[in-house]
Amino acid sequence: MPVSTQMKVLTRYFLRTLIGPFLFAFFALTSVLLINVIAKELASLAGKGLPFDVVAEFFVLSLPANIALTLPMAVMVAVLHTFTTFAAENEISALRASGVDLREAAMPIVVLAVLIAAGMAWFNDQVLPASNYRWRVLMTDVAQARPLLAIRPQTLNSISTADGTTAYYLEAHEVNPATGFLRDVTIFDISNASATRTINADSGSMVLNGNQTDLLLTLHNGNMREVNFEEPENYQVIEFQSQVMRIQGVSDRLERNLGSEYRTDRDMTSRMMMTAIDSLRASRDSIIETARNLASATATGSMTGSAEGTTAAGTPGNETTSGGAETGVAVIVDDMGGSIPDLNTIGGDLPQPEVVEAPPAGPLPPEEMDGFTRSRIDNIDFQIREYQLEIQKKFSIAGATLVFVLLGIPLSLRFPRGGIGMVIATSLAIFGIYYVGLIGGESLGDRGYMPPVIAMWATNALFGVLGVIGFVRLGREQGTGRGSGWGDAPRLPAWIRRRLVRRSVEA
């Protein structure tokens, strides 16, 4: 059989064998993460009276975030399982005996991994932000539905309004969802940024208005305490027997709002984030320029004041002689009507005013800025780093697909007799190290300790180098089904190796 035909047959065989483990791992891992989402969000969905299509949409929109994580992991599991099976059944030994270069035989899988990584990069940059945005908006809409059922007793309940903000918190010792009766009520009103208001009442009731858009709270036998932060000395306490409080934009029906313009970094594509970064940099430059101009104006004012004083005193037109006579020593009339001798006429040195230099052009050093300006600049720099990290993370997670393939093939051939236990243990170890490195890099990047590119790609680079080295050595390694199992792991303690070998034999 010609070499080219032989390689085509091997390629089809490898790819066909990979499909089964990949699909199994992909659906299993995605299902586990989906169950985790259900467990976390079930309480917020229960009792809302939501239609089935809304519940289904909720879970469908949560899938892309899970797929972005599970697809690279499924590729890794499929590669490890497939090539471990090939080696354990001596198929790799047969290929080597036939003169087949394993690097050339595995190259189509690497090419496929590159294509999957490119597809994942597009998915993470286009599909994932759109689904995250719609999922977040849906969560906000769901949180506003049926407040009578959502409020729980002896709990600080947040009440969200139509704009998605939480301006009120309500706590009641007793809540009757059927009648809306409340007992021992406390309401915290933070809708006004310059003041805080606390309302206490012995009892109350809550209903929705006729249009089902506003929440009406009728409170009995209580008081309202208000503090204005701008005038803290004006502390007000108002007692009442009955009072009606209206909270607008709260509905017991699910009102879908798809017109929200606010997006977080996880809701934005890379182009959106680059535009936001440019806007933030322009704002930062404007703040720095304003601070520089202010410092320059302050310094120039000091210089002008000194120069005016010198000119007024040193103008030749102000010279006169004491008593109107020419004595050869000129005097200068000062502003108070007195006179002082002009030192220039008697060989003295006139004291020169202190010259205050204007700040140089360009950004001011941080130590020359006031605390408020530095705080604003630091906050903008932090937002820029967040956007840069999110951009790099989108593509680094996609690139992990290729890295896992390059790393998985040599590892599976190194320990062919490990079986499914080796596949699971190796996968968990690699995934754990990778995502710990990713989260740690993101934390360091947020704090400015590491550039965003290095923070998000360091783990990929480390595993990629190890994978390339192992892949290059495929043509020289001689692992067979008779060796390279758990018992050949040289770095494990002897008692662990013996136990793993015993379990492998029993299996």
SETORTI-618014 format. One record per residue (C-alpha): residue in one letter; x, y, z; residue number from 1. Coordinates in steps of 0.1 Angstrom, whole numbers, plus 2048, in hexadecimal, padded with zeros to 3 digits. Example, Ala and Ser with C-alpha at 12.3 -4.5 7.8 and 13.67 -1.06 7.14 Angstrom:
atom res:A&x:87B&y:7D3&z:84E&n:1
atom res:S&x:889&y:7F5&z:847&n:2
% end
This chain:
atom res:M&x:800&y:800&z:800&n:1
atom res:P&x:80F&y:822&z:7F7&n:2
atom res:V&x:81A&y:838&z:814&n:3
atom res:S&x:800&y:853&z:80B&n:4
atom res:T&x:7E4&y:83A&z:80A&n:5
atom res:Q&x:7F0&y:82B&z:82B&n:6
atom res:M&x:7F0&y:84D&z:83C&n:7
atom res:K&x:7CD&y:854&z:830&n:8
atom res:V&x:7C0&y:834&z:83E&n:9
atom res:L&x:7D2&y:83A&z:85F&n:10
atom res:T&x:7C4&y:85E&z:860&n:11
atom res:R&x:7A0&y:852&z:85B&n:12
atom res:Y&x:7A5&y:836&z:875&n:13
atom res:F&x:7B3&y:84E&z:88F&n:14
atom res:L&x:797&y:868&z:88A&n:15
atom res:R&x:77C&y:84D&z:889&n:16
atom res:T&x:789&y:83F&z:8AA&n:17
atom res:L&x:78B&y:861&z:8BA&n:18
atom res:I&x:767&y:86A&z:8B4&n:19
atom res:G&x:757&y:853&z:8CD&n:20
atom res:P&x:76C&y:85C&z:8EC&n:21
atom res:F&x:76A&y:881&z:8E2&n:22
atom res:L&x:744&y:881&z:8E1&n:23
atom res:F&x:741&y:86E&z:901&n:24
atom res:A&x:759&y:884&z:914&n:25
atom res:F&x:74A&y:8A4&z:905&n:26
atom res:F&x:726&y:89B&z:90F&n:27
atom res:A&x:730&y:88D&z:931&n:28
atom res:L&x:745&y:8AC&z:93B&n:29
atom res:T&x:72B&y:8C4&z:92D&n:30
atom res:S&x:70F&y:8B2&z:940&n:31
atom res:V&x:723&y:8B4&z:961&n:32
atom res:L&x:727&y:8DA&z:95D&n:33
atom res:L&x:703&y:8DE&z:953&n:34
atom res:I&x:6F7&y:8CC&z:972&n:35
atom res:N&x:70D&y:8E3&z:986&n:36
atom res:V&x:6FB&y:901&z:976&n:37
atom res:I&x:6D9&y:8F2&z:97D&n:38
atom res:A&x:6E2&y:8EC&z:9A1&n:39
atom res:K&x:6EE&y:910&z:9A5&n:40
atom res:E&x:6D1&y:921&z:993&n:41
atom res:L&x:6B4&y:90B&z:99B&n:42
atom res:A&x:6AA&y:91F&z:9BA&n:43
atom res:S&x:6A8&y:93F&z:9A6&n:44
atom res:L&x:692&y:92E&z:98C&n:45
atom res:A&x:67B&y:91C&z:9A3&n:46
atom res:G&x:659&y:92C&z:9AB&n:47
atom res:K&x:65B&y:945&z:98F&n:48
atom res:G&x:640&y:935&z:979&n:49
atom res:L&x:657&y:936&z:95B&n:50
atom res:P&x:64C&y:926&z:93A&n:51
atom res:F&x:65F&y:907&z:92E&n:52
atom res:D&x:66F&y:91A&z:911&n:53
atom res:V&x:67E&y:934&z:928&n:54
atom res:V&x:68D&y:918&z:93E&n:55
atom res:A&x:69A&y:906&z:920&n:56
atom res:E&x:6A9&y:927&z:912&n:57
atom res:F&x:6BA&y:92D&z:934&n:58
atom res:F&x:6CD&y:90C&z:933&n:59
atom res:V&x:6D4&y:90E&z:90D&n:60
atom res:L&x:6E4&y:930&z:913&n:61
atom res:S&x:6FA&y:922&z:92F&n:62
atom res:L&x:708&y:907&z:917&n:63
atom res:P&x:721&y:91C&z:904&n:64
atom res:A&x:734&y:926&z:923&n:65
atom res:N&x:737&y:901&z:92C&n:66
atom res:I&x:740&y:8F6&z:909&n:67
atom res:A&x:75D&y:90F&z:909&n:68
atom res:L&x:76C&y:8FB&z:926&n:69
atom res:T&x:762&y:8D8&z:91E&n:70
atom res:L&x:76B&y:8D5&z:8F9&n:71
atom res:P&x:791&y:8D8&z:8FF&n:72
atom res:M&x:78E&y:8C0&z:91C&n:73
atom res:A&x:77B&y:8A7&z:906&n:74
atom res:V&x:795&y:8A8&z:8EB&n:75
atom res:M&x:7B0&y:8A1&z:905&n:76
atom res:V&x:79C&y:883&z:913&n:77
atom res:A&x:796&y:875&z:8F0&n:78
atom res:V&x:7BA&y:877&z:8E6&n:79
atom res:L&x:7C7&y:867&z:906&n:80
atom res:H&x:7AD&y:84B&z:905&n:81
atom res:T&x:7B2&y:843&z:8E0&n:82
atom res:F&x:7D8&y:842&z:8DF&n:83
atom res:T&x:7DA&y:830&z:900&n:84
atom res:T&x:7C3&y:815&z:8F1&n:85
atom res:F&x:7D8&y:814&z:8D1&n:86
atom res:A&x:7F8&y:80F&z:8E6&n:87
atom res:A&x:7E9&y:7F5&z:8FD&n:88
atom res:E&x:7DC&y:7E0&z:8E0&n:89
atom res:N&x:7FF&y:7E2&z:8CF&n:90
atom res:E&x:7F2&y:7F5&z:8B1&n:91
atom res:I&x:80C&y:810&z:8B7&n:92
atom res:S&x:827&y:7F5&z:8B8&n:93
atom res:A&x:81A&y:7E7&z:897&n:94
atom res:L&x:81B&y:809&z:887&n:95
atom res:R&x:83F&y:80E&z:892&n:96
atom res:A&x:848&y:7EC&z:886&n:97
atom res:S&x:839&y:7F5&z:864&n:98
atom res:G&x:850&y:813&z:862&n:99
atom res:V&x:834&y:82D&z:868&n:100
atom res:D&x:83F&y:84E&z:877&n:101
atom res:L&x:827&y:855&z:893&n:102
atom res:R&x:82D&y:87A&z:88F&n:103
atom res:E&x:821&y:879&z:86C&n:104
atom res:A&x:804&y:862&z:874&n:105
atom res:A&x:7F8&y:879&z:890&n:106
atom res:M&x:7FD&y:899&z:87D&n:107
atom res:P&x:7D9&y:899&z:86F&n:108
atom res:I&x:7CC&y:899&z:893&n:109
atom res:V&x:7E2&y:8B7&z:89A&n:110
atom res:V&x:7D4&y:8C8&z:87C&n:111
atom res:L&x:7B1&y:8C0&z:887&n:112
atom res:A&x:7B9&y:8CE&z:8AA&n:113
atom res:V&x:7C4&y:8EF&z:899&n:114
atom res:L&x:7A3&y:8F1&z:886&n:115
atom res:I&x:790&y:8EA&z:8A6&n:116
atom res:A&x:7A4&y:905&z:8B8&n:117
atom res:A&x:79C&y:91E&z:89D&n:118
atom res:G&x:777&y:915&z:89F&n:119
atom res:M&x:778&y:919&z:8C5&n:120
atom res:A&x:789&y:93B&z:8C2&n:121
atom res:W&x:76C&y:947&z:8AC&n:122
atom res:F&x:753&y:936&z:8C4&n:123
atom res:N&x:762&y:947&z:8E3&n:124
atom res:D&x:764&y:969&z:8D2&n:125
atom res:Q&x:742&y:96A&z:8C1&n:126
atom res:V&x:729&y:950&z:8CE&n:127
atom res:L&x:733&y:94F&z:8F3&n:128
atom res:P&x:730&y:975&z:8F9&n:129
atom res:A&x:70E&y:976&z:8E9&n:130
atom res:S&x:701&y:959&z:8FD&n:131
atom res:N&x:710&y:967&z:91D&n:132
atom res:Y&x:6FF&y:988&z:916&n:133
atom res:R&x:6DD&y:979&z:910&n:134
atom res:W&x:6E1&y:961&z:92E&n:135
atom res:R&x:6E9&y:97E&z:945&n:136
atom res:V&x:6CB&y:993&z:939&n:137
atom res:L&x:6B4&y:975&z:93D&n:138
atom res:M&x:6C1&y:970&z:960&n:139
atom res:T&x:6B9&y:995&z:968&n:140
atom res:D&x:696&y:991&z:959&n:141
atom res:V&x:690&y:971&z:96D&n:142
atom res:A&x:69C&y:981&z:98D&n:143
atom res:Q&x:681&y:99C&z:989&n:144
atom res:A&x:664&y:984&z:984&n:145
atom res:R&x:64C&y:97B&z:9A0&n:146
atom res:P&x:65B&y:98E&z:9BE&n:147
atom res:L&x:63F&y:982&z:9D4&n:148
atom res:L&x:64B&y:95F&z:9D1&n:149
atom res:A&x:670&y:967&z:9D0&n:150
atom res:I&x:671&y:979&z:9F1&n:151
atom res:R&x:67C&y:962&z:A0D&n:152
atom res:P&x:677&y:967&z:A32&n:153
atom res:Q&x:694&y:971&z:A49&n:154
atom res:T&x:6AA&y:977&z:A2B&n:155
atom res:L&x:6B7&y:997&z:A1C&n:156
atom res:N&x:6A5&y:997&z:9FA&n:157
atom res:S&x:6B0&y:9AD&z:9DD&n:158
atom res:I&x:695&y:9BD&z:9C8&n:159
atom res:S&x:6A1&y:9C4&z:9A5&n:160
atom res:T&x:690&y:9DE&z:98F&n:161
atom res:A&x:68B&y:9E0&z:96A&n:162
atom res:D&x:6AE&y:9EF&z:963&n:163
atom res:G&x:6BF&y:9D1&z:972&n:164
atom res:T&x:6CB&y:9E3&z:991&n:165
atom res:T&x:6C4&y:9DB&z:9B5&n:166
atom res:A&x:6B9&y:9FA&z:9C8&n:167
atom res:Y&x:6A5&y:9E9&z:9E4&n:168
atom res:Y&x:6AA&y:9CD&z:9FD&n:169
atom res:L&x:68E&y:9BF&z:A11&n:170
atom res:E&x:68F&y:9A9&z:A30&n:171
atom res:A&x:670&y:99B&z:A42&n:172
atom res:H&x:66D&y:983&z:A5F&n:173
atom res:E&x:64D&y:973&z:A50&n:174
atom res:V&x:642&y:972&z:A2C&n:175
atom res:N&x:622&y:964&z:A1E&n:176
atom res:P&x:627&y:960&z:9F8&n:177
atom res:A&x:602&y:959&z:9F2&n:178
atom res:T&x:5F4&y:979&z:A02&n:179
atom res:G&x:614&y:98F&z:A01&n:180
atom res:F&x:612&y:994&z:A27&n:181
atom res:L&x:632&y:99F&z:A38&n:182
atom res:R&x:63B&y:9A1&z:A5D&n:183
atom res:D&x:658&y:9B4&z:A6D&n:184
atom res:V&x:664&y:9C4&z:A4D&n:185
atom res:T&x:684&y:9D7&z:A46&n:186
atom res:I&x:68B&y:9E8&z:A25&n:187
atom res:F&x:6AD&y:9F7&z:A1A&n:188
atom res:D&x:6A9&y:A11&z:9FF&n:189
atom res:I&x:6CA&y:A18&z:9ED&n:190
atom res:S&x:6BB&y:A27&z:9CE&n:191
atom res:N&x:6CA&y:A49&z:9D6&n:192
atom res:A&x:6F0&y:A49&z:9D5&n:193
atom res:S&x:6F3&y:A67&z:9EC&n:194
atom res:A&x:6DB&y:A5A&z:A07&n:195
atom res:T&x:6D1&y:A3A&z:A18&n:196
atom res:R&x:6AE&y:A32&z:A25&n:197
atom res:T&x:6A3&y:A17&z:A3D&n:198
atom res:I&x:67E&y:A0F&z:A42&n:199
atom res:N&x:672&y:9F9&z:A5E&n:200
atom res:A&x:64E&y:9EE&z:A63&n:201
atom res:D&x:63B&y:9D5&z:A79&n:202
atom res:S&x:628&y:9C7&z:A5C&n:203
atom res:G&x:61F&y:9CD&z:A38&n:204
atom res:S&x:613&y:9BE&z:A18&n:205
atom res:M&x:61F&y:9BE&z:9F4&n:206
atom res:V&x:60B&y:9BD&z:9D4&n:207
atom res:L&x:611&y:9C6&z:9AF&n:208
atom res:N&x:5FF&y:9E3&z:99E&n:209
atom res:G&x:5E5&y:9DD&z:984&n:210
atom res:N&x:5FE&y:9DD&z:967&n:211
atom res:Q&x:613&y:9C4&z:97A&n:212
atom res:T&x:632&y:9DA&z:977&n:213
atom res:D&x:637&y:9EA&z:999&n:214
atom res:L&x:639&y:9DB&z:9BC&n:215
atom res:L&x:623&y:9ED&z:9D6&n:216
atom res:L&x:62E&y:9E8&z:9FA&n:217
atom res:T&x:615&y:9F3&z:A15&n:218
atom res:L&x:626&y:9F6&z:A36&n:219
atom res:H&x:617&y:9FB&z:A59&n:220
atom res:N&x:624&y:A09&z:A7A&n:221
atom res:G&x:647&y:A11&z:A72&n:222
atom res:N&x:662&y:A2C&z:A6D&n:223
atom res:M&x:679&y:A38&z:A52&n:224
atom res:R&x:69C&y:A43&z:A58&n:225
atom res:E&x:6B0&y:A56&z:A3F&n:226
atom res:V&x:6D4&y:A62&z:A3E&n:227
atom res:N&x:6E2&y:A7A&z:A24&n:228
atom res:F&x:707&y:A74&z:A1E&n:229
atom res:E&x:70C&y:A98&z:A13&n:230
atom res:E&x:6FB&y:AA5&z:A33&n:231
atom res:P&x:700&y:A89&z:A4D&n:232
atom res:E&x:6F6&y:AA0&z:A69&n:233
atom res:N&x:6D2&y:AA1&z:A5B&n:234
atom res:Y&x:6C7&y:A7F&z:A67&n:235
atom res:Q&x:6A1&y:A7B&z:A62&n:236
atom res:V&x:689&y:A62&z:A73&n:237
atom res:I&x:665&y:A61&z:A68&n:238
atom res:E&x:64B&y:A4B&z:A79&n:239
atom res:F&x:62C&y:A40&z:A67&n:240
atom res:Q&x:60D&y:A2B&z:A6D&n:241
atom res:S&x:608&y:A21&z:A48&n:242
atom res:Q&x:61C&y:A28&z:A29&n:243
atom res:V&x:61B&y:A1C&z:A05&n:244
atom res:M&x:63D&y:A17&z:9F4&n:245
atom res:R&x:63F&y:A12&z:9CE&n:246
atom res:I&x:65C&y:A00&z:9BE&n:247
atom res:Q&x:65A&y:A05&z:998&n:248
atom res:G&x:665&y:9ED&z:97E&n:249
atom res:V&x:65D&y:9CD&z:991&n:250
atom res:S&x:647&y:9B3&z:980&n:251
atom res:D&x:639&y:991&z:988&n:252
atom res:R&x:63B&y:988&z:963&n:253
atom res:L&x:65B&y:981&z:950&n:254
atom res:E&x:662&y:9A0&z:93C&n:255
atom res:R&x:67C&y:998&z:922&n:256
atom res:N&x:695&y:9B5&z:91E&n:257
atom res:L&x:6AD&y:9B1&z:901&n:258
atom res:G&x:6B5&y:9D5&z:8FD&n:259
atom res:S&x:6CF&y:9D8&z:919&n:260
atom res:E&x:6EE&y:9EA&z:90D&n:261
atom res:Y&x:704&y:9E1&z:92B&n:262
atom res:R&x:71D&y:9C5&z:925&n:263
atom res:T&x:737&y:9B6&z:93B&n:264
atom res:D&x:759&y:9AA&z:92E&n:265
atom res:R&x:74A&y:987&z:92A&n:266
atom res:D&x:72E&y:994&z:915&n:267
atom res:M&x:745&y:9A6&z:8FC&n:268
atom res:T&x:758&y:99A&z:8DD&n:269
atom res:S&x:77C&y:9A2&z:8DA&n:270
atom res:R&x:774&y:9BF&z:8C2&n:271
atom res:M&x:75C&y:9CE&z:8DB&n:272
atom res:M&x:777&y:9CB&z:8F7&n:273
atom res:M&x:792&y:9DB&z:8E1&n:274
atom res:T&x:77A&y:9F8&z:8DB&n:275
atom res:A&x:774&y:9FB&z:900&n:276
atom res:I&x:799&y:9FA&z:907&n:277
atom res:D&x:79F&y:A16&z:8EE&n:278
atom res:S&x:784&y:A2B&z:8FF&n:279
atom res:L&x:793&y:A24&z:922&n:280
atom res:R&x:7B6&y:A2E&z:916&n:281
atom res:A&x:7A8&y:A4E&z:908&n:282
atom res:S&x:797&y:A55&z:929&n:283
atom res:R&x:7B7&y:A4D&z:93C&n:284
atom res:D&x:7CC&y:A64&z:925&n:285
atom res:S&x:7B2&y:A80&z:92A&n:286
atom res:I&x:7B4&y:A7D&z:950&n:287
atom res:I&x:7DA&y:A7D&z:94F&n:288
atom res:E&x:7DB&y:A9B&z:938&n:289
atom res:T&x:7C2&y:AAE&z:94F&n:290
atom res:A&x:7D8&y:AA7&z:96D&n:291
atom res:R&x:7F7&y:AB2&z:95A&n:292
atom res:N&x:7E7&y:AD2&z:94F&n:293
atom res:L&x:7DB&y:AD9&z:972&n:294
atom res:A&x:7FD&y:AD4&z:980&n:295
atom res:S&x:80C&y:AE9&z:964&n:296
atom res:A&x:7F3&y:B05&z:96B&n:297
atom res:T&x:7FB&y:B04&z:990&n:298
atom res:A&x:821&y:B06&z:98A&n:299
atom res:T&x:81D&y:B22&z:971&n:300
atom res:G&x:808&y:B36&z:989&n:301
atom res:S&x:823&y:B33&z:9A3&n:302
atom res:M&x:83D&y:B3F&z:98A&n:303
atom res:T&x:828&y:B5C&z:97E&n:304
atom res:G&x:822&y:B68&z:9A2&n:305
atom res:S&x:847&y:B68&z:9A9&n:306
atom res:A&x:84F&y:B7A&z:989&n:307
atom res:E&x:835&y:B95&z:98E&n:308
atom res:G&x:843&y:B9D&z:9B1&n:309
atom res:T&x:866&y:BA1&z:9A3&n:310
atom res:T&x:85B&y:BB7&z:986&n:311
atom res:A&x:848&y:BCF&z:99B&n:312
atom res:A&x:865&y:BD4&z:9B2&n:313
atom res:G&x:880&y:BD5&z:998&n:314
atom res:T&x:872&y:BEC&z:97D&n:315
atom res:P&x:88B&y:C09&z:976&n:316
atom res:G&x:86D&y:C21&z:975&n:317
atom res:N&x:867&y:C1C&z:99A&n:318
atom res:E&x:88A&y:C27&z:9A3&n:319
atom res:T&x:88D&y:C47&z:9B7&n:320
atom res:T&x:8A5&y:C57&z:9CF&n:321
atom res:S&x:8A1&y:C5A&z:9F4&n:322
atom res:G&x:892&y:C7C&z:9FB&n:323
atom res:G&x:892&y:C86&z:9D6&n:324
atom res:A&x:8B8&y:C89&z:9D5&n:325
atom res:E&x:8CF&y:C76&z:9BF&n:326
atom res:T&x:8E5&y:C62&z:9D6&n:327
atom res:G&x:8F1&y:C48&z:9BE&n:328
atom res:V&x:8DE&y:C2D&z:9D0&n:329
atom res:A&x:8BC&y:C26&z:9C1&n:330
atom res:V&x:89F&y:C1B&z:9D6&n:331
atom res:I&x:881&y:C07&z:9CC&n:332
atom res:V&x:85F&y:C11&z:9D9&n:333
atom res:D&x:84D&y:BF2&z:9E5&n:334
atom res:D&x:828&y:BED&z:9E6&n:335
atom res:M&x:825&y:BF9&z:A0A&n:336
atom res:G&x:833&y:C1B&z:A03&n:337
atom res:G&x:855&y:C13&z:A11&n:338
atom res:S&x:876&y:C12&z:9FF&n:339
atom res:I&x:892&y:BF9&z:9FD&n:340
atom res:P&x:8B4&y:BFE&z:9EC&n:341
atom res:D&x:8BA&y:BEF&z:9CA&n:342
atom res:L&x:8D6&y:BD7&z:9CF&n:343
atom res:N&x:8DF&y:BD8&z:9AA&n:344
atom res:T&x:8EB&y:BFC&z:9AE&n:345
atom res:I&x:901&y:BF5&z:9CB&n:346
atom res:G&x:912&y:BD6&z:9BE&n:347
atom res:G&x:8FB&y:BBE&z:9D1&n:348
atom res:D&x:8EA&y:B9F&z:9C4&n:349
atom res:L&x:8C5&y:BA0&z:9C1&n:350
atom res:P&x:8B5&y:B7F&z:9CE&n:351
atom res:Q&x:8A6&y:B6C&z:9B2&n:352
atom res:P&x:884&y:B5D&z:9B5&n:353
atom res:E&x:880&y:B38&z:9B7&n:354
atom res:V&x:877&y:B2A&z:995&n:355
atom res:V&x:85D&y:B0F&z:995&n:356
atom res:E&x:860&y:AFA&z:976&n:357
atom res:A&x:840&y:AEF&z:964&n:358
atom res:P&x:83B&y:AC9&z:962&n:359
atom res:P&x:849&y:ABA&z:943&n:360
atom res:A&x:832&y:AB0&z:927&n:361
atom res:G&x:824&y:A8D&z:928&n:362
atom res:P&x:814&y:A78&z:944&n:363
atom res:L&x:81A&y:A82&z:968&n:364
atom res:P&x:82C&y:A6A&z:97E&n:365
atom res:P&x:814&y:A58&z:996&n:366
atom res:E&x:824&y:A68&z:9B4&n:367
atom res:E&x:81B&y:A8B&z:9A7&n:368
atom res:M&x:7F6&y:A83&z:9A3&n:369
atom res:D&x:7DC&y:A87&z:9BE&n:370
atom res:G&x:7CC&y:A68&z:9CD&n:371
atom res:F&x:7AB&y:A6C&z:9BB&n:372
atom res:T&x:7BC&y:A6E&z:999&n:373
atom res:R&x:7D2&y:A50&z:9A0&n:374
atom res:S&x:7B3&y:A3C&z:9AB&n:375
atom res:R&x:7A1&y:A44&z:98A&n:376
atom res:I&x:7BF&y:A3B&z:975&n:377
atom res:D&x:7C4&y:A1A&z:989&n:378
atom res:N&x:7A0&y:A11&z:984&n:379
atom res:I&x:7A2&y:A17&z:95E&n:380
atom res:D&x:7C2&y:A03&z:95C&n:381
atom res:F&x:7B1&y:9E7&z:96E&n:382
atom res:Q&x:794&y:9E7&z:956&n:383
atom res:I&x:7AC&y:9E7&z:939&n:384
atom res:R&x:7BE&y:9C9&z:947&n:385
atom res:E&x:79D&y:9B7&z:94C&n:386
atom res:Y&x:794&y:9BB&z:928&n:387
atom res:Q&x:7B6&y:9B1&z:91C&n:388
atom res:L&x:7B6&y:992&z:931&n:389
atom res:E&x:793&y:988&z:925&n:390
atom res:I&x:79F&y:98C&z:900&n:391
atom res:Q&x:7BD&y:976&z:906&n:392
atom res:K&x:7A9&y:95C&z:91A&n:393
atom res:K&x:790&y:957&z:8FD&n:394
atom res:F&x:7AC&y:94C&z:8E6&n:395
atom res:S&x:7C2&y:93A&z:900&n:396
atom res:I&x:7A6&y:923&z:909&n:397
atom res:A&x:7A0&y:91C&z:8E5&n:398
atom res:G&x:7C5&y:915&z:8E0&n:399
atom res:A&x:7C5&y:8FC&z:8FC&n:400
atom res:T&x:7B5&y:8E3&z:8E3&n:401
atom res:L&x:7D5&y:8E2&z:8CF&n:402
atom res:V&x:7EB&y:8E1&z:8EE&n:403
atom res:F&x:7D7&y:8C4&z:8FD&n:404
atom res:V&x:7DB&y:8B0&z:8DD&n:405
atom res:L&x:801&y:8B6&z:8DB&n:406
atom res:L&x:804&y:8AC&z:900&n:407
atom res:G&x:7EB&y:88F&z:900&n:408
atom res:I&x:7FA&y:87A&z:8E4&n:409
atom res:P&x:81D&y:876&z:8F3&n:410
atom res:L&x:80F&y:870&z:916&n:411
atom res:S&x:7F7&y:855&z:90B&n:412
atom res:L&x:813&y:842&z:8F9&n:413
atom res:R&x:82A&y:846&z:917&n:414
atom res:F&x:812&y:833&z:92E&n:415
atom res:P&x:7FD&y:81C&z:918&n:416
atom res:R&x:7F4&y:803&z:933&n:417
atom res:G&x:7E5&y:81D&z:94A&n:418
atom res:G&x:7C2&y:817&z:93C&n:419
atom res:I&x:7A4&y:82D&z:944&n:420
atom res:G&x:7B3&y:835&z:966&n:421
atom res:M&x:7D1&y:845&z:956&n:422
atom res:V&x:7BB&y:858&z:93E&n:423
atom res:I&x:7A5&y:866&z:95A&n:424
atom res:A&x:7C3&y:86E&z:971&n:425
atom res:T&x:7D7&y:87E&z:956&n:426
atom res:S&x:7BA&y:893&z:949&n:427
atom res:L&x:7B1&y:89F&z:96C&n:428
atom res:A&x:7D5&y:8A8&z:973&n:429
atom res:I&x:7DA&y:8BB&z:953&n:430
atom res:F&x:7B8&y:8CD&z:955&n:431
atom res:G&x:7BF&y:8D6&z:979&n:432
atom res:I&x:7E1&y:8E5&z:972&n:433
atom res:Y&x:7D4&y:8F7&z:953&n:434
atom res:Y&x:7B7&y:908&z:963&n:435
atom res:V&x:7C9&y:910&z:983&n:436
atom res:G&x:7E3&y:921&z:96D&n:437
atom res:L&x:7C8&y:933&z:95A&n:438
atom res:I&x:7B7&y:940&z:979&n:439
atom res:G&x:7D7&y:949&z:98A&n:440
atom res:G&x:7E4&y:95B&z:96B&n:441
atom res:E&x:7C3&y:96E&z:969&n:442
atom res:S&x:7C6&y:979&z:98D&n:443
atom res:L&x:7EA&y:984&z:988&n:444
atom res:G&x:7E1&y:996&z:969&n:445
atom res:D&x:7C4&y:9A8&z:97A&n:446
atom res:R&x:7DC&y:9B5&z:994&n:447
atom res:G&x:7F5&y:9C1&z:97A&n:448
atom res:Y&x:810&y:9A8&z:985&n:449
atom res:M&x:812&y:998&z:962&n:450
atom res:P&x:80A&y:9A4&z:93F&n:451
atom res:P&x:7E8&y:996&z:932&n:452
atom res:V&x:7F8&y:982&z:916&n:453
atom res:I&x:810&y:970&z:92D&n:454
atom res:A&x:7F6&y:96B&z:948&n:455
atom res:M&x:7DE&y:95A&z:930&n:456
atom res:W&x:7F7&y:947&z:91A&n:457
atom res:A&x:811&y:93C&z:933&n:458
atom res:T&x:800&y:91A&z:93B&n:459
atom res:N&x:7FA&y:914&z:916&n:460
atom res:A&x:81E&y:91C&z:90E&n:461
atom res:L&x:82B&y:904&z:929&n:462
atom res:F&x:815&y:8E7&z:91E&n:463
atom res:G&x:81B&y:8EF&z:8FA&n:464
atom res:V&x:840&y:8EC&z:8FD&n:465
atom res:L&x:83E&y:8CB&z:910&n:466
atom res:G&x:825&y:8BF&z:8F5&n:467
atom res:V&x:83B&y:8C9&z:8D8&n:468
atom res:I&x:859&y:8B8&z:8E8&n:469
atom res:G&x:846&y:898&z:8EE&n:470
atom res:F&x:837&y:899&z:8CB&n:471
atom res:V&x:859&y:89D&z:8BB&n:472
atom res:R&x:866&y:87F&z:8CE&n:473
atom res:L&x:84A&y:868&z:8C3&n:474
atom res:G&x:860&y:85A&z:8A7&n:475
atom res:R&x:87A&y:84F&z:8C1&n:476
atom res:E&x:865&y:842&z:8DE&n:477
atom res:Q&x:85F&y:81D&z:8E0&n:478
atom res:G&x:842&y:819&z:8F8&n:479
atom res:T&x:830&y:7F8&z:8F3&n:480
atom res:G&x:813&y:7E6&z:903&n:481
atom res:R&x:82A&y:7D2&z:919&n:482
atom res:G&x:837&y:7F0&z:92C&n:483
atom res:S&x:832&y:815&z:934&n:484
atom res:G&x:815&y:80F&z:94B&n:485
atom res:W&x:80F&y:81B&z:96E&n:486
atom res:G&x:82C&y:806&z:97A&n:487
atom res:D&x:844&y:818&z:963&n:488
atom res:A&x:83D&y:83A&z:972&n:489
atom res:P&x:85F&y:841&z:981&n:490
atom res:R&x:855&y:85F&z:996&n:491
atom res:L&x:83A&y:84D&z:9AA&n:492
atom res:P&x:842&y:83D&z:9CB&n:493
atom res:A&x:848&y:818&z:9CA&n:494
atom res:W&x:829&y:80E&z:9DE&n:495
atom res:I&x:813&y:823&z:9C8&n:496
atom res:R&x:821&y:813&z:9A8&n:497
atom res:R&x:81C&y:7F0&z:9B7&n:498
atom res:R&x:7F8&y:7F7&z:9C0&n:499
atom res:L&x:7F0&y:806&z:99E&n:500
atom res:V&x:801&y:7E9&z:98C&n:501
atom res:R&x:7ED&y:7D0&z:9A1&n:502
atom res:R&x:7CC&y:7E2&z:999&n:503
atom res:S&x:7D5&y:7E3&z:974&n:504
atom res:V&x:7DC&y:7BE&z:974&n:505
atom res:E&x:7BB&y:7B6&z:986&n:506
atom res:A&x:7A8&y:7CB&z:96E&n:507
% end
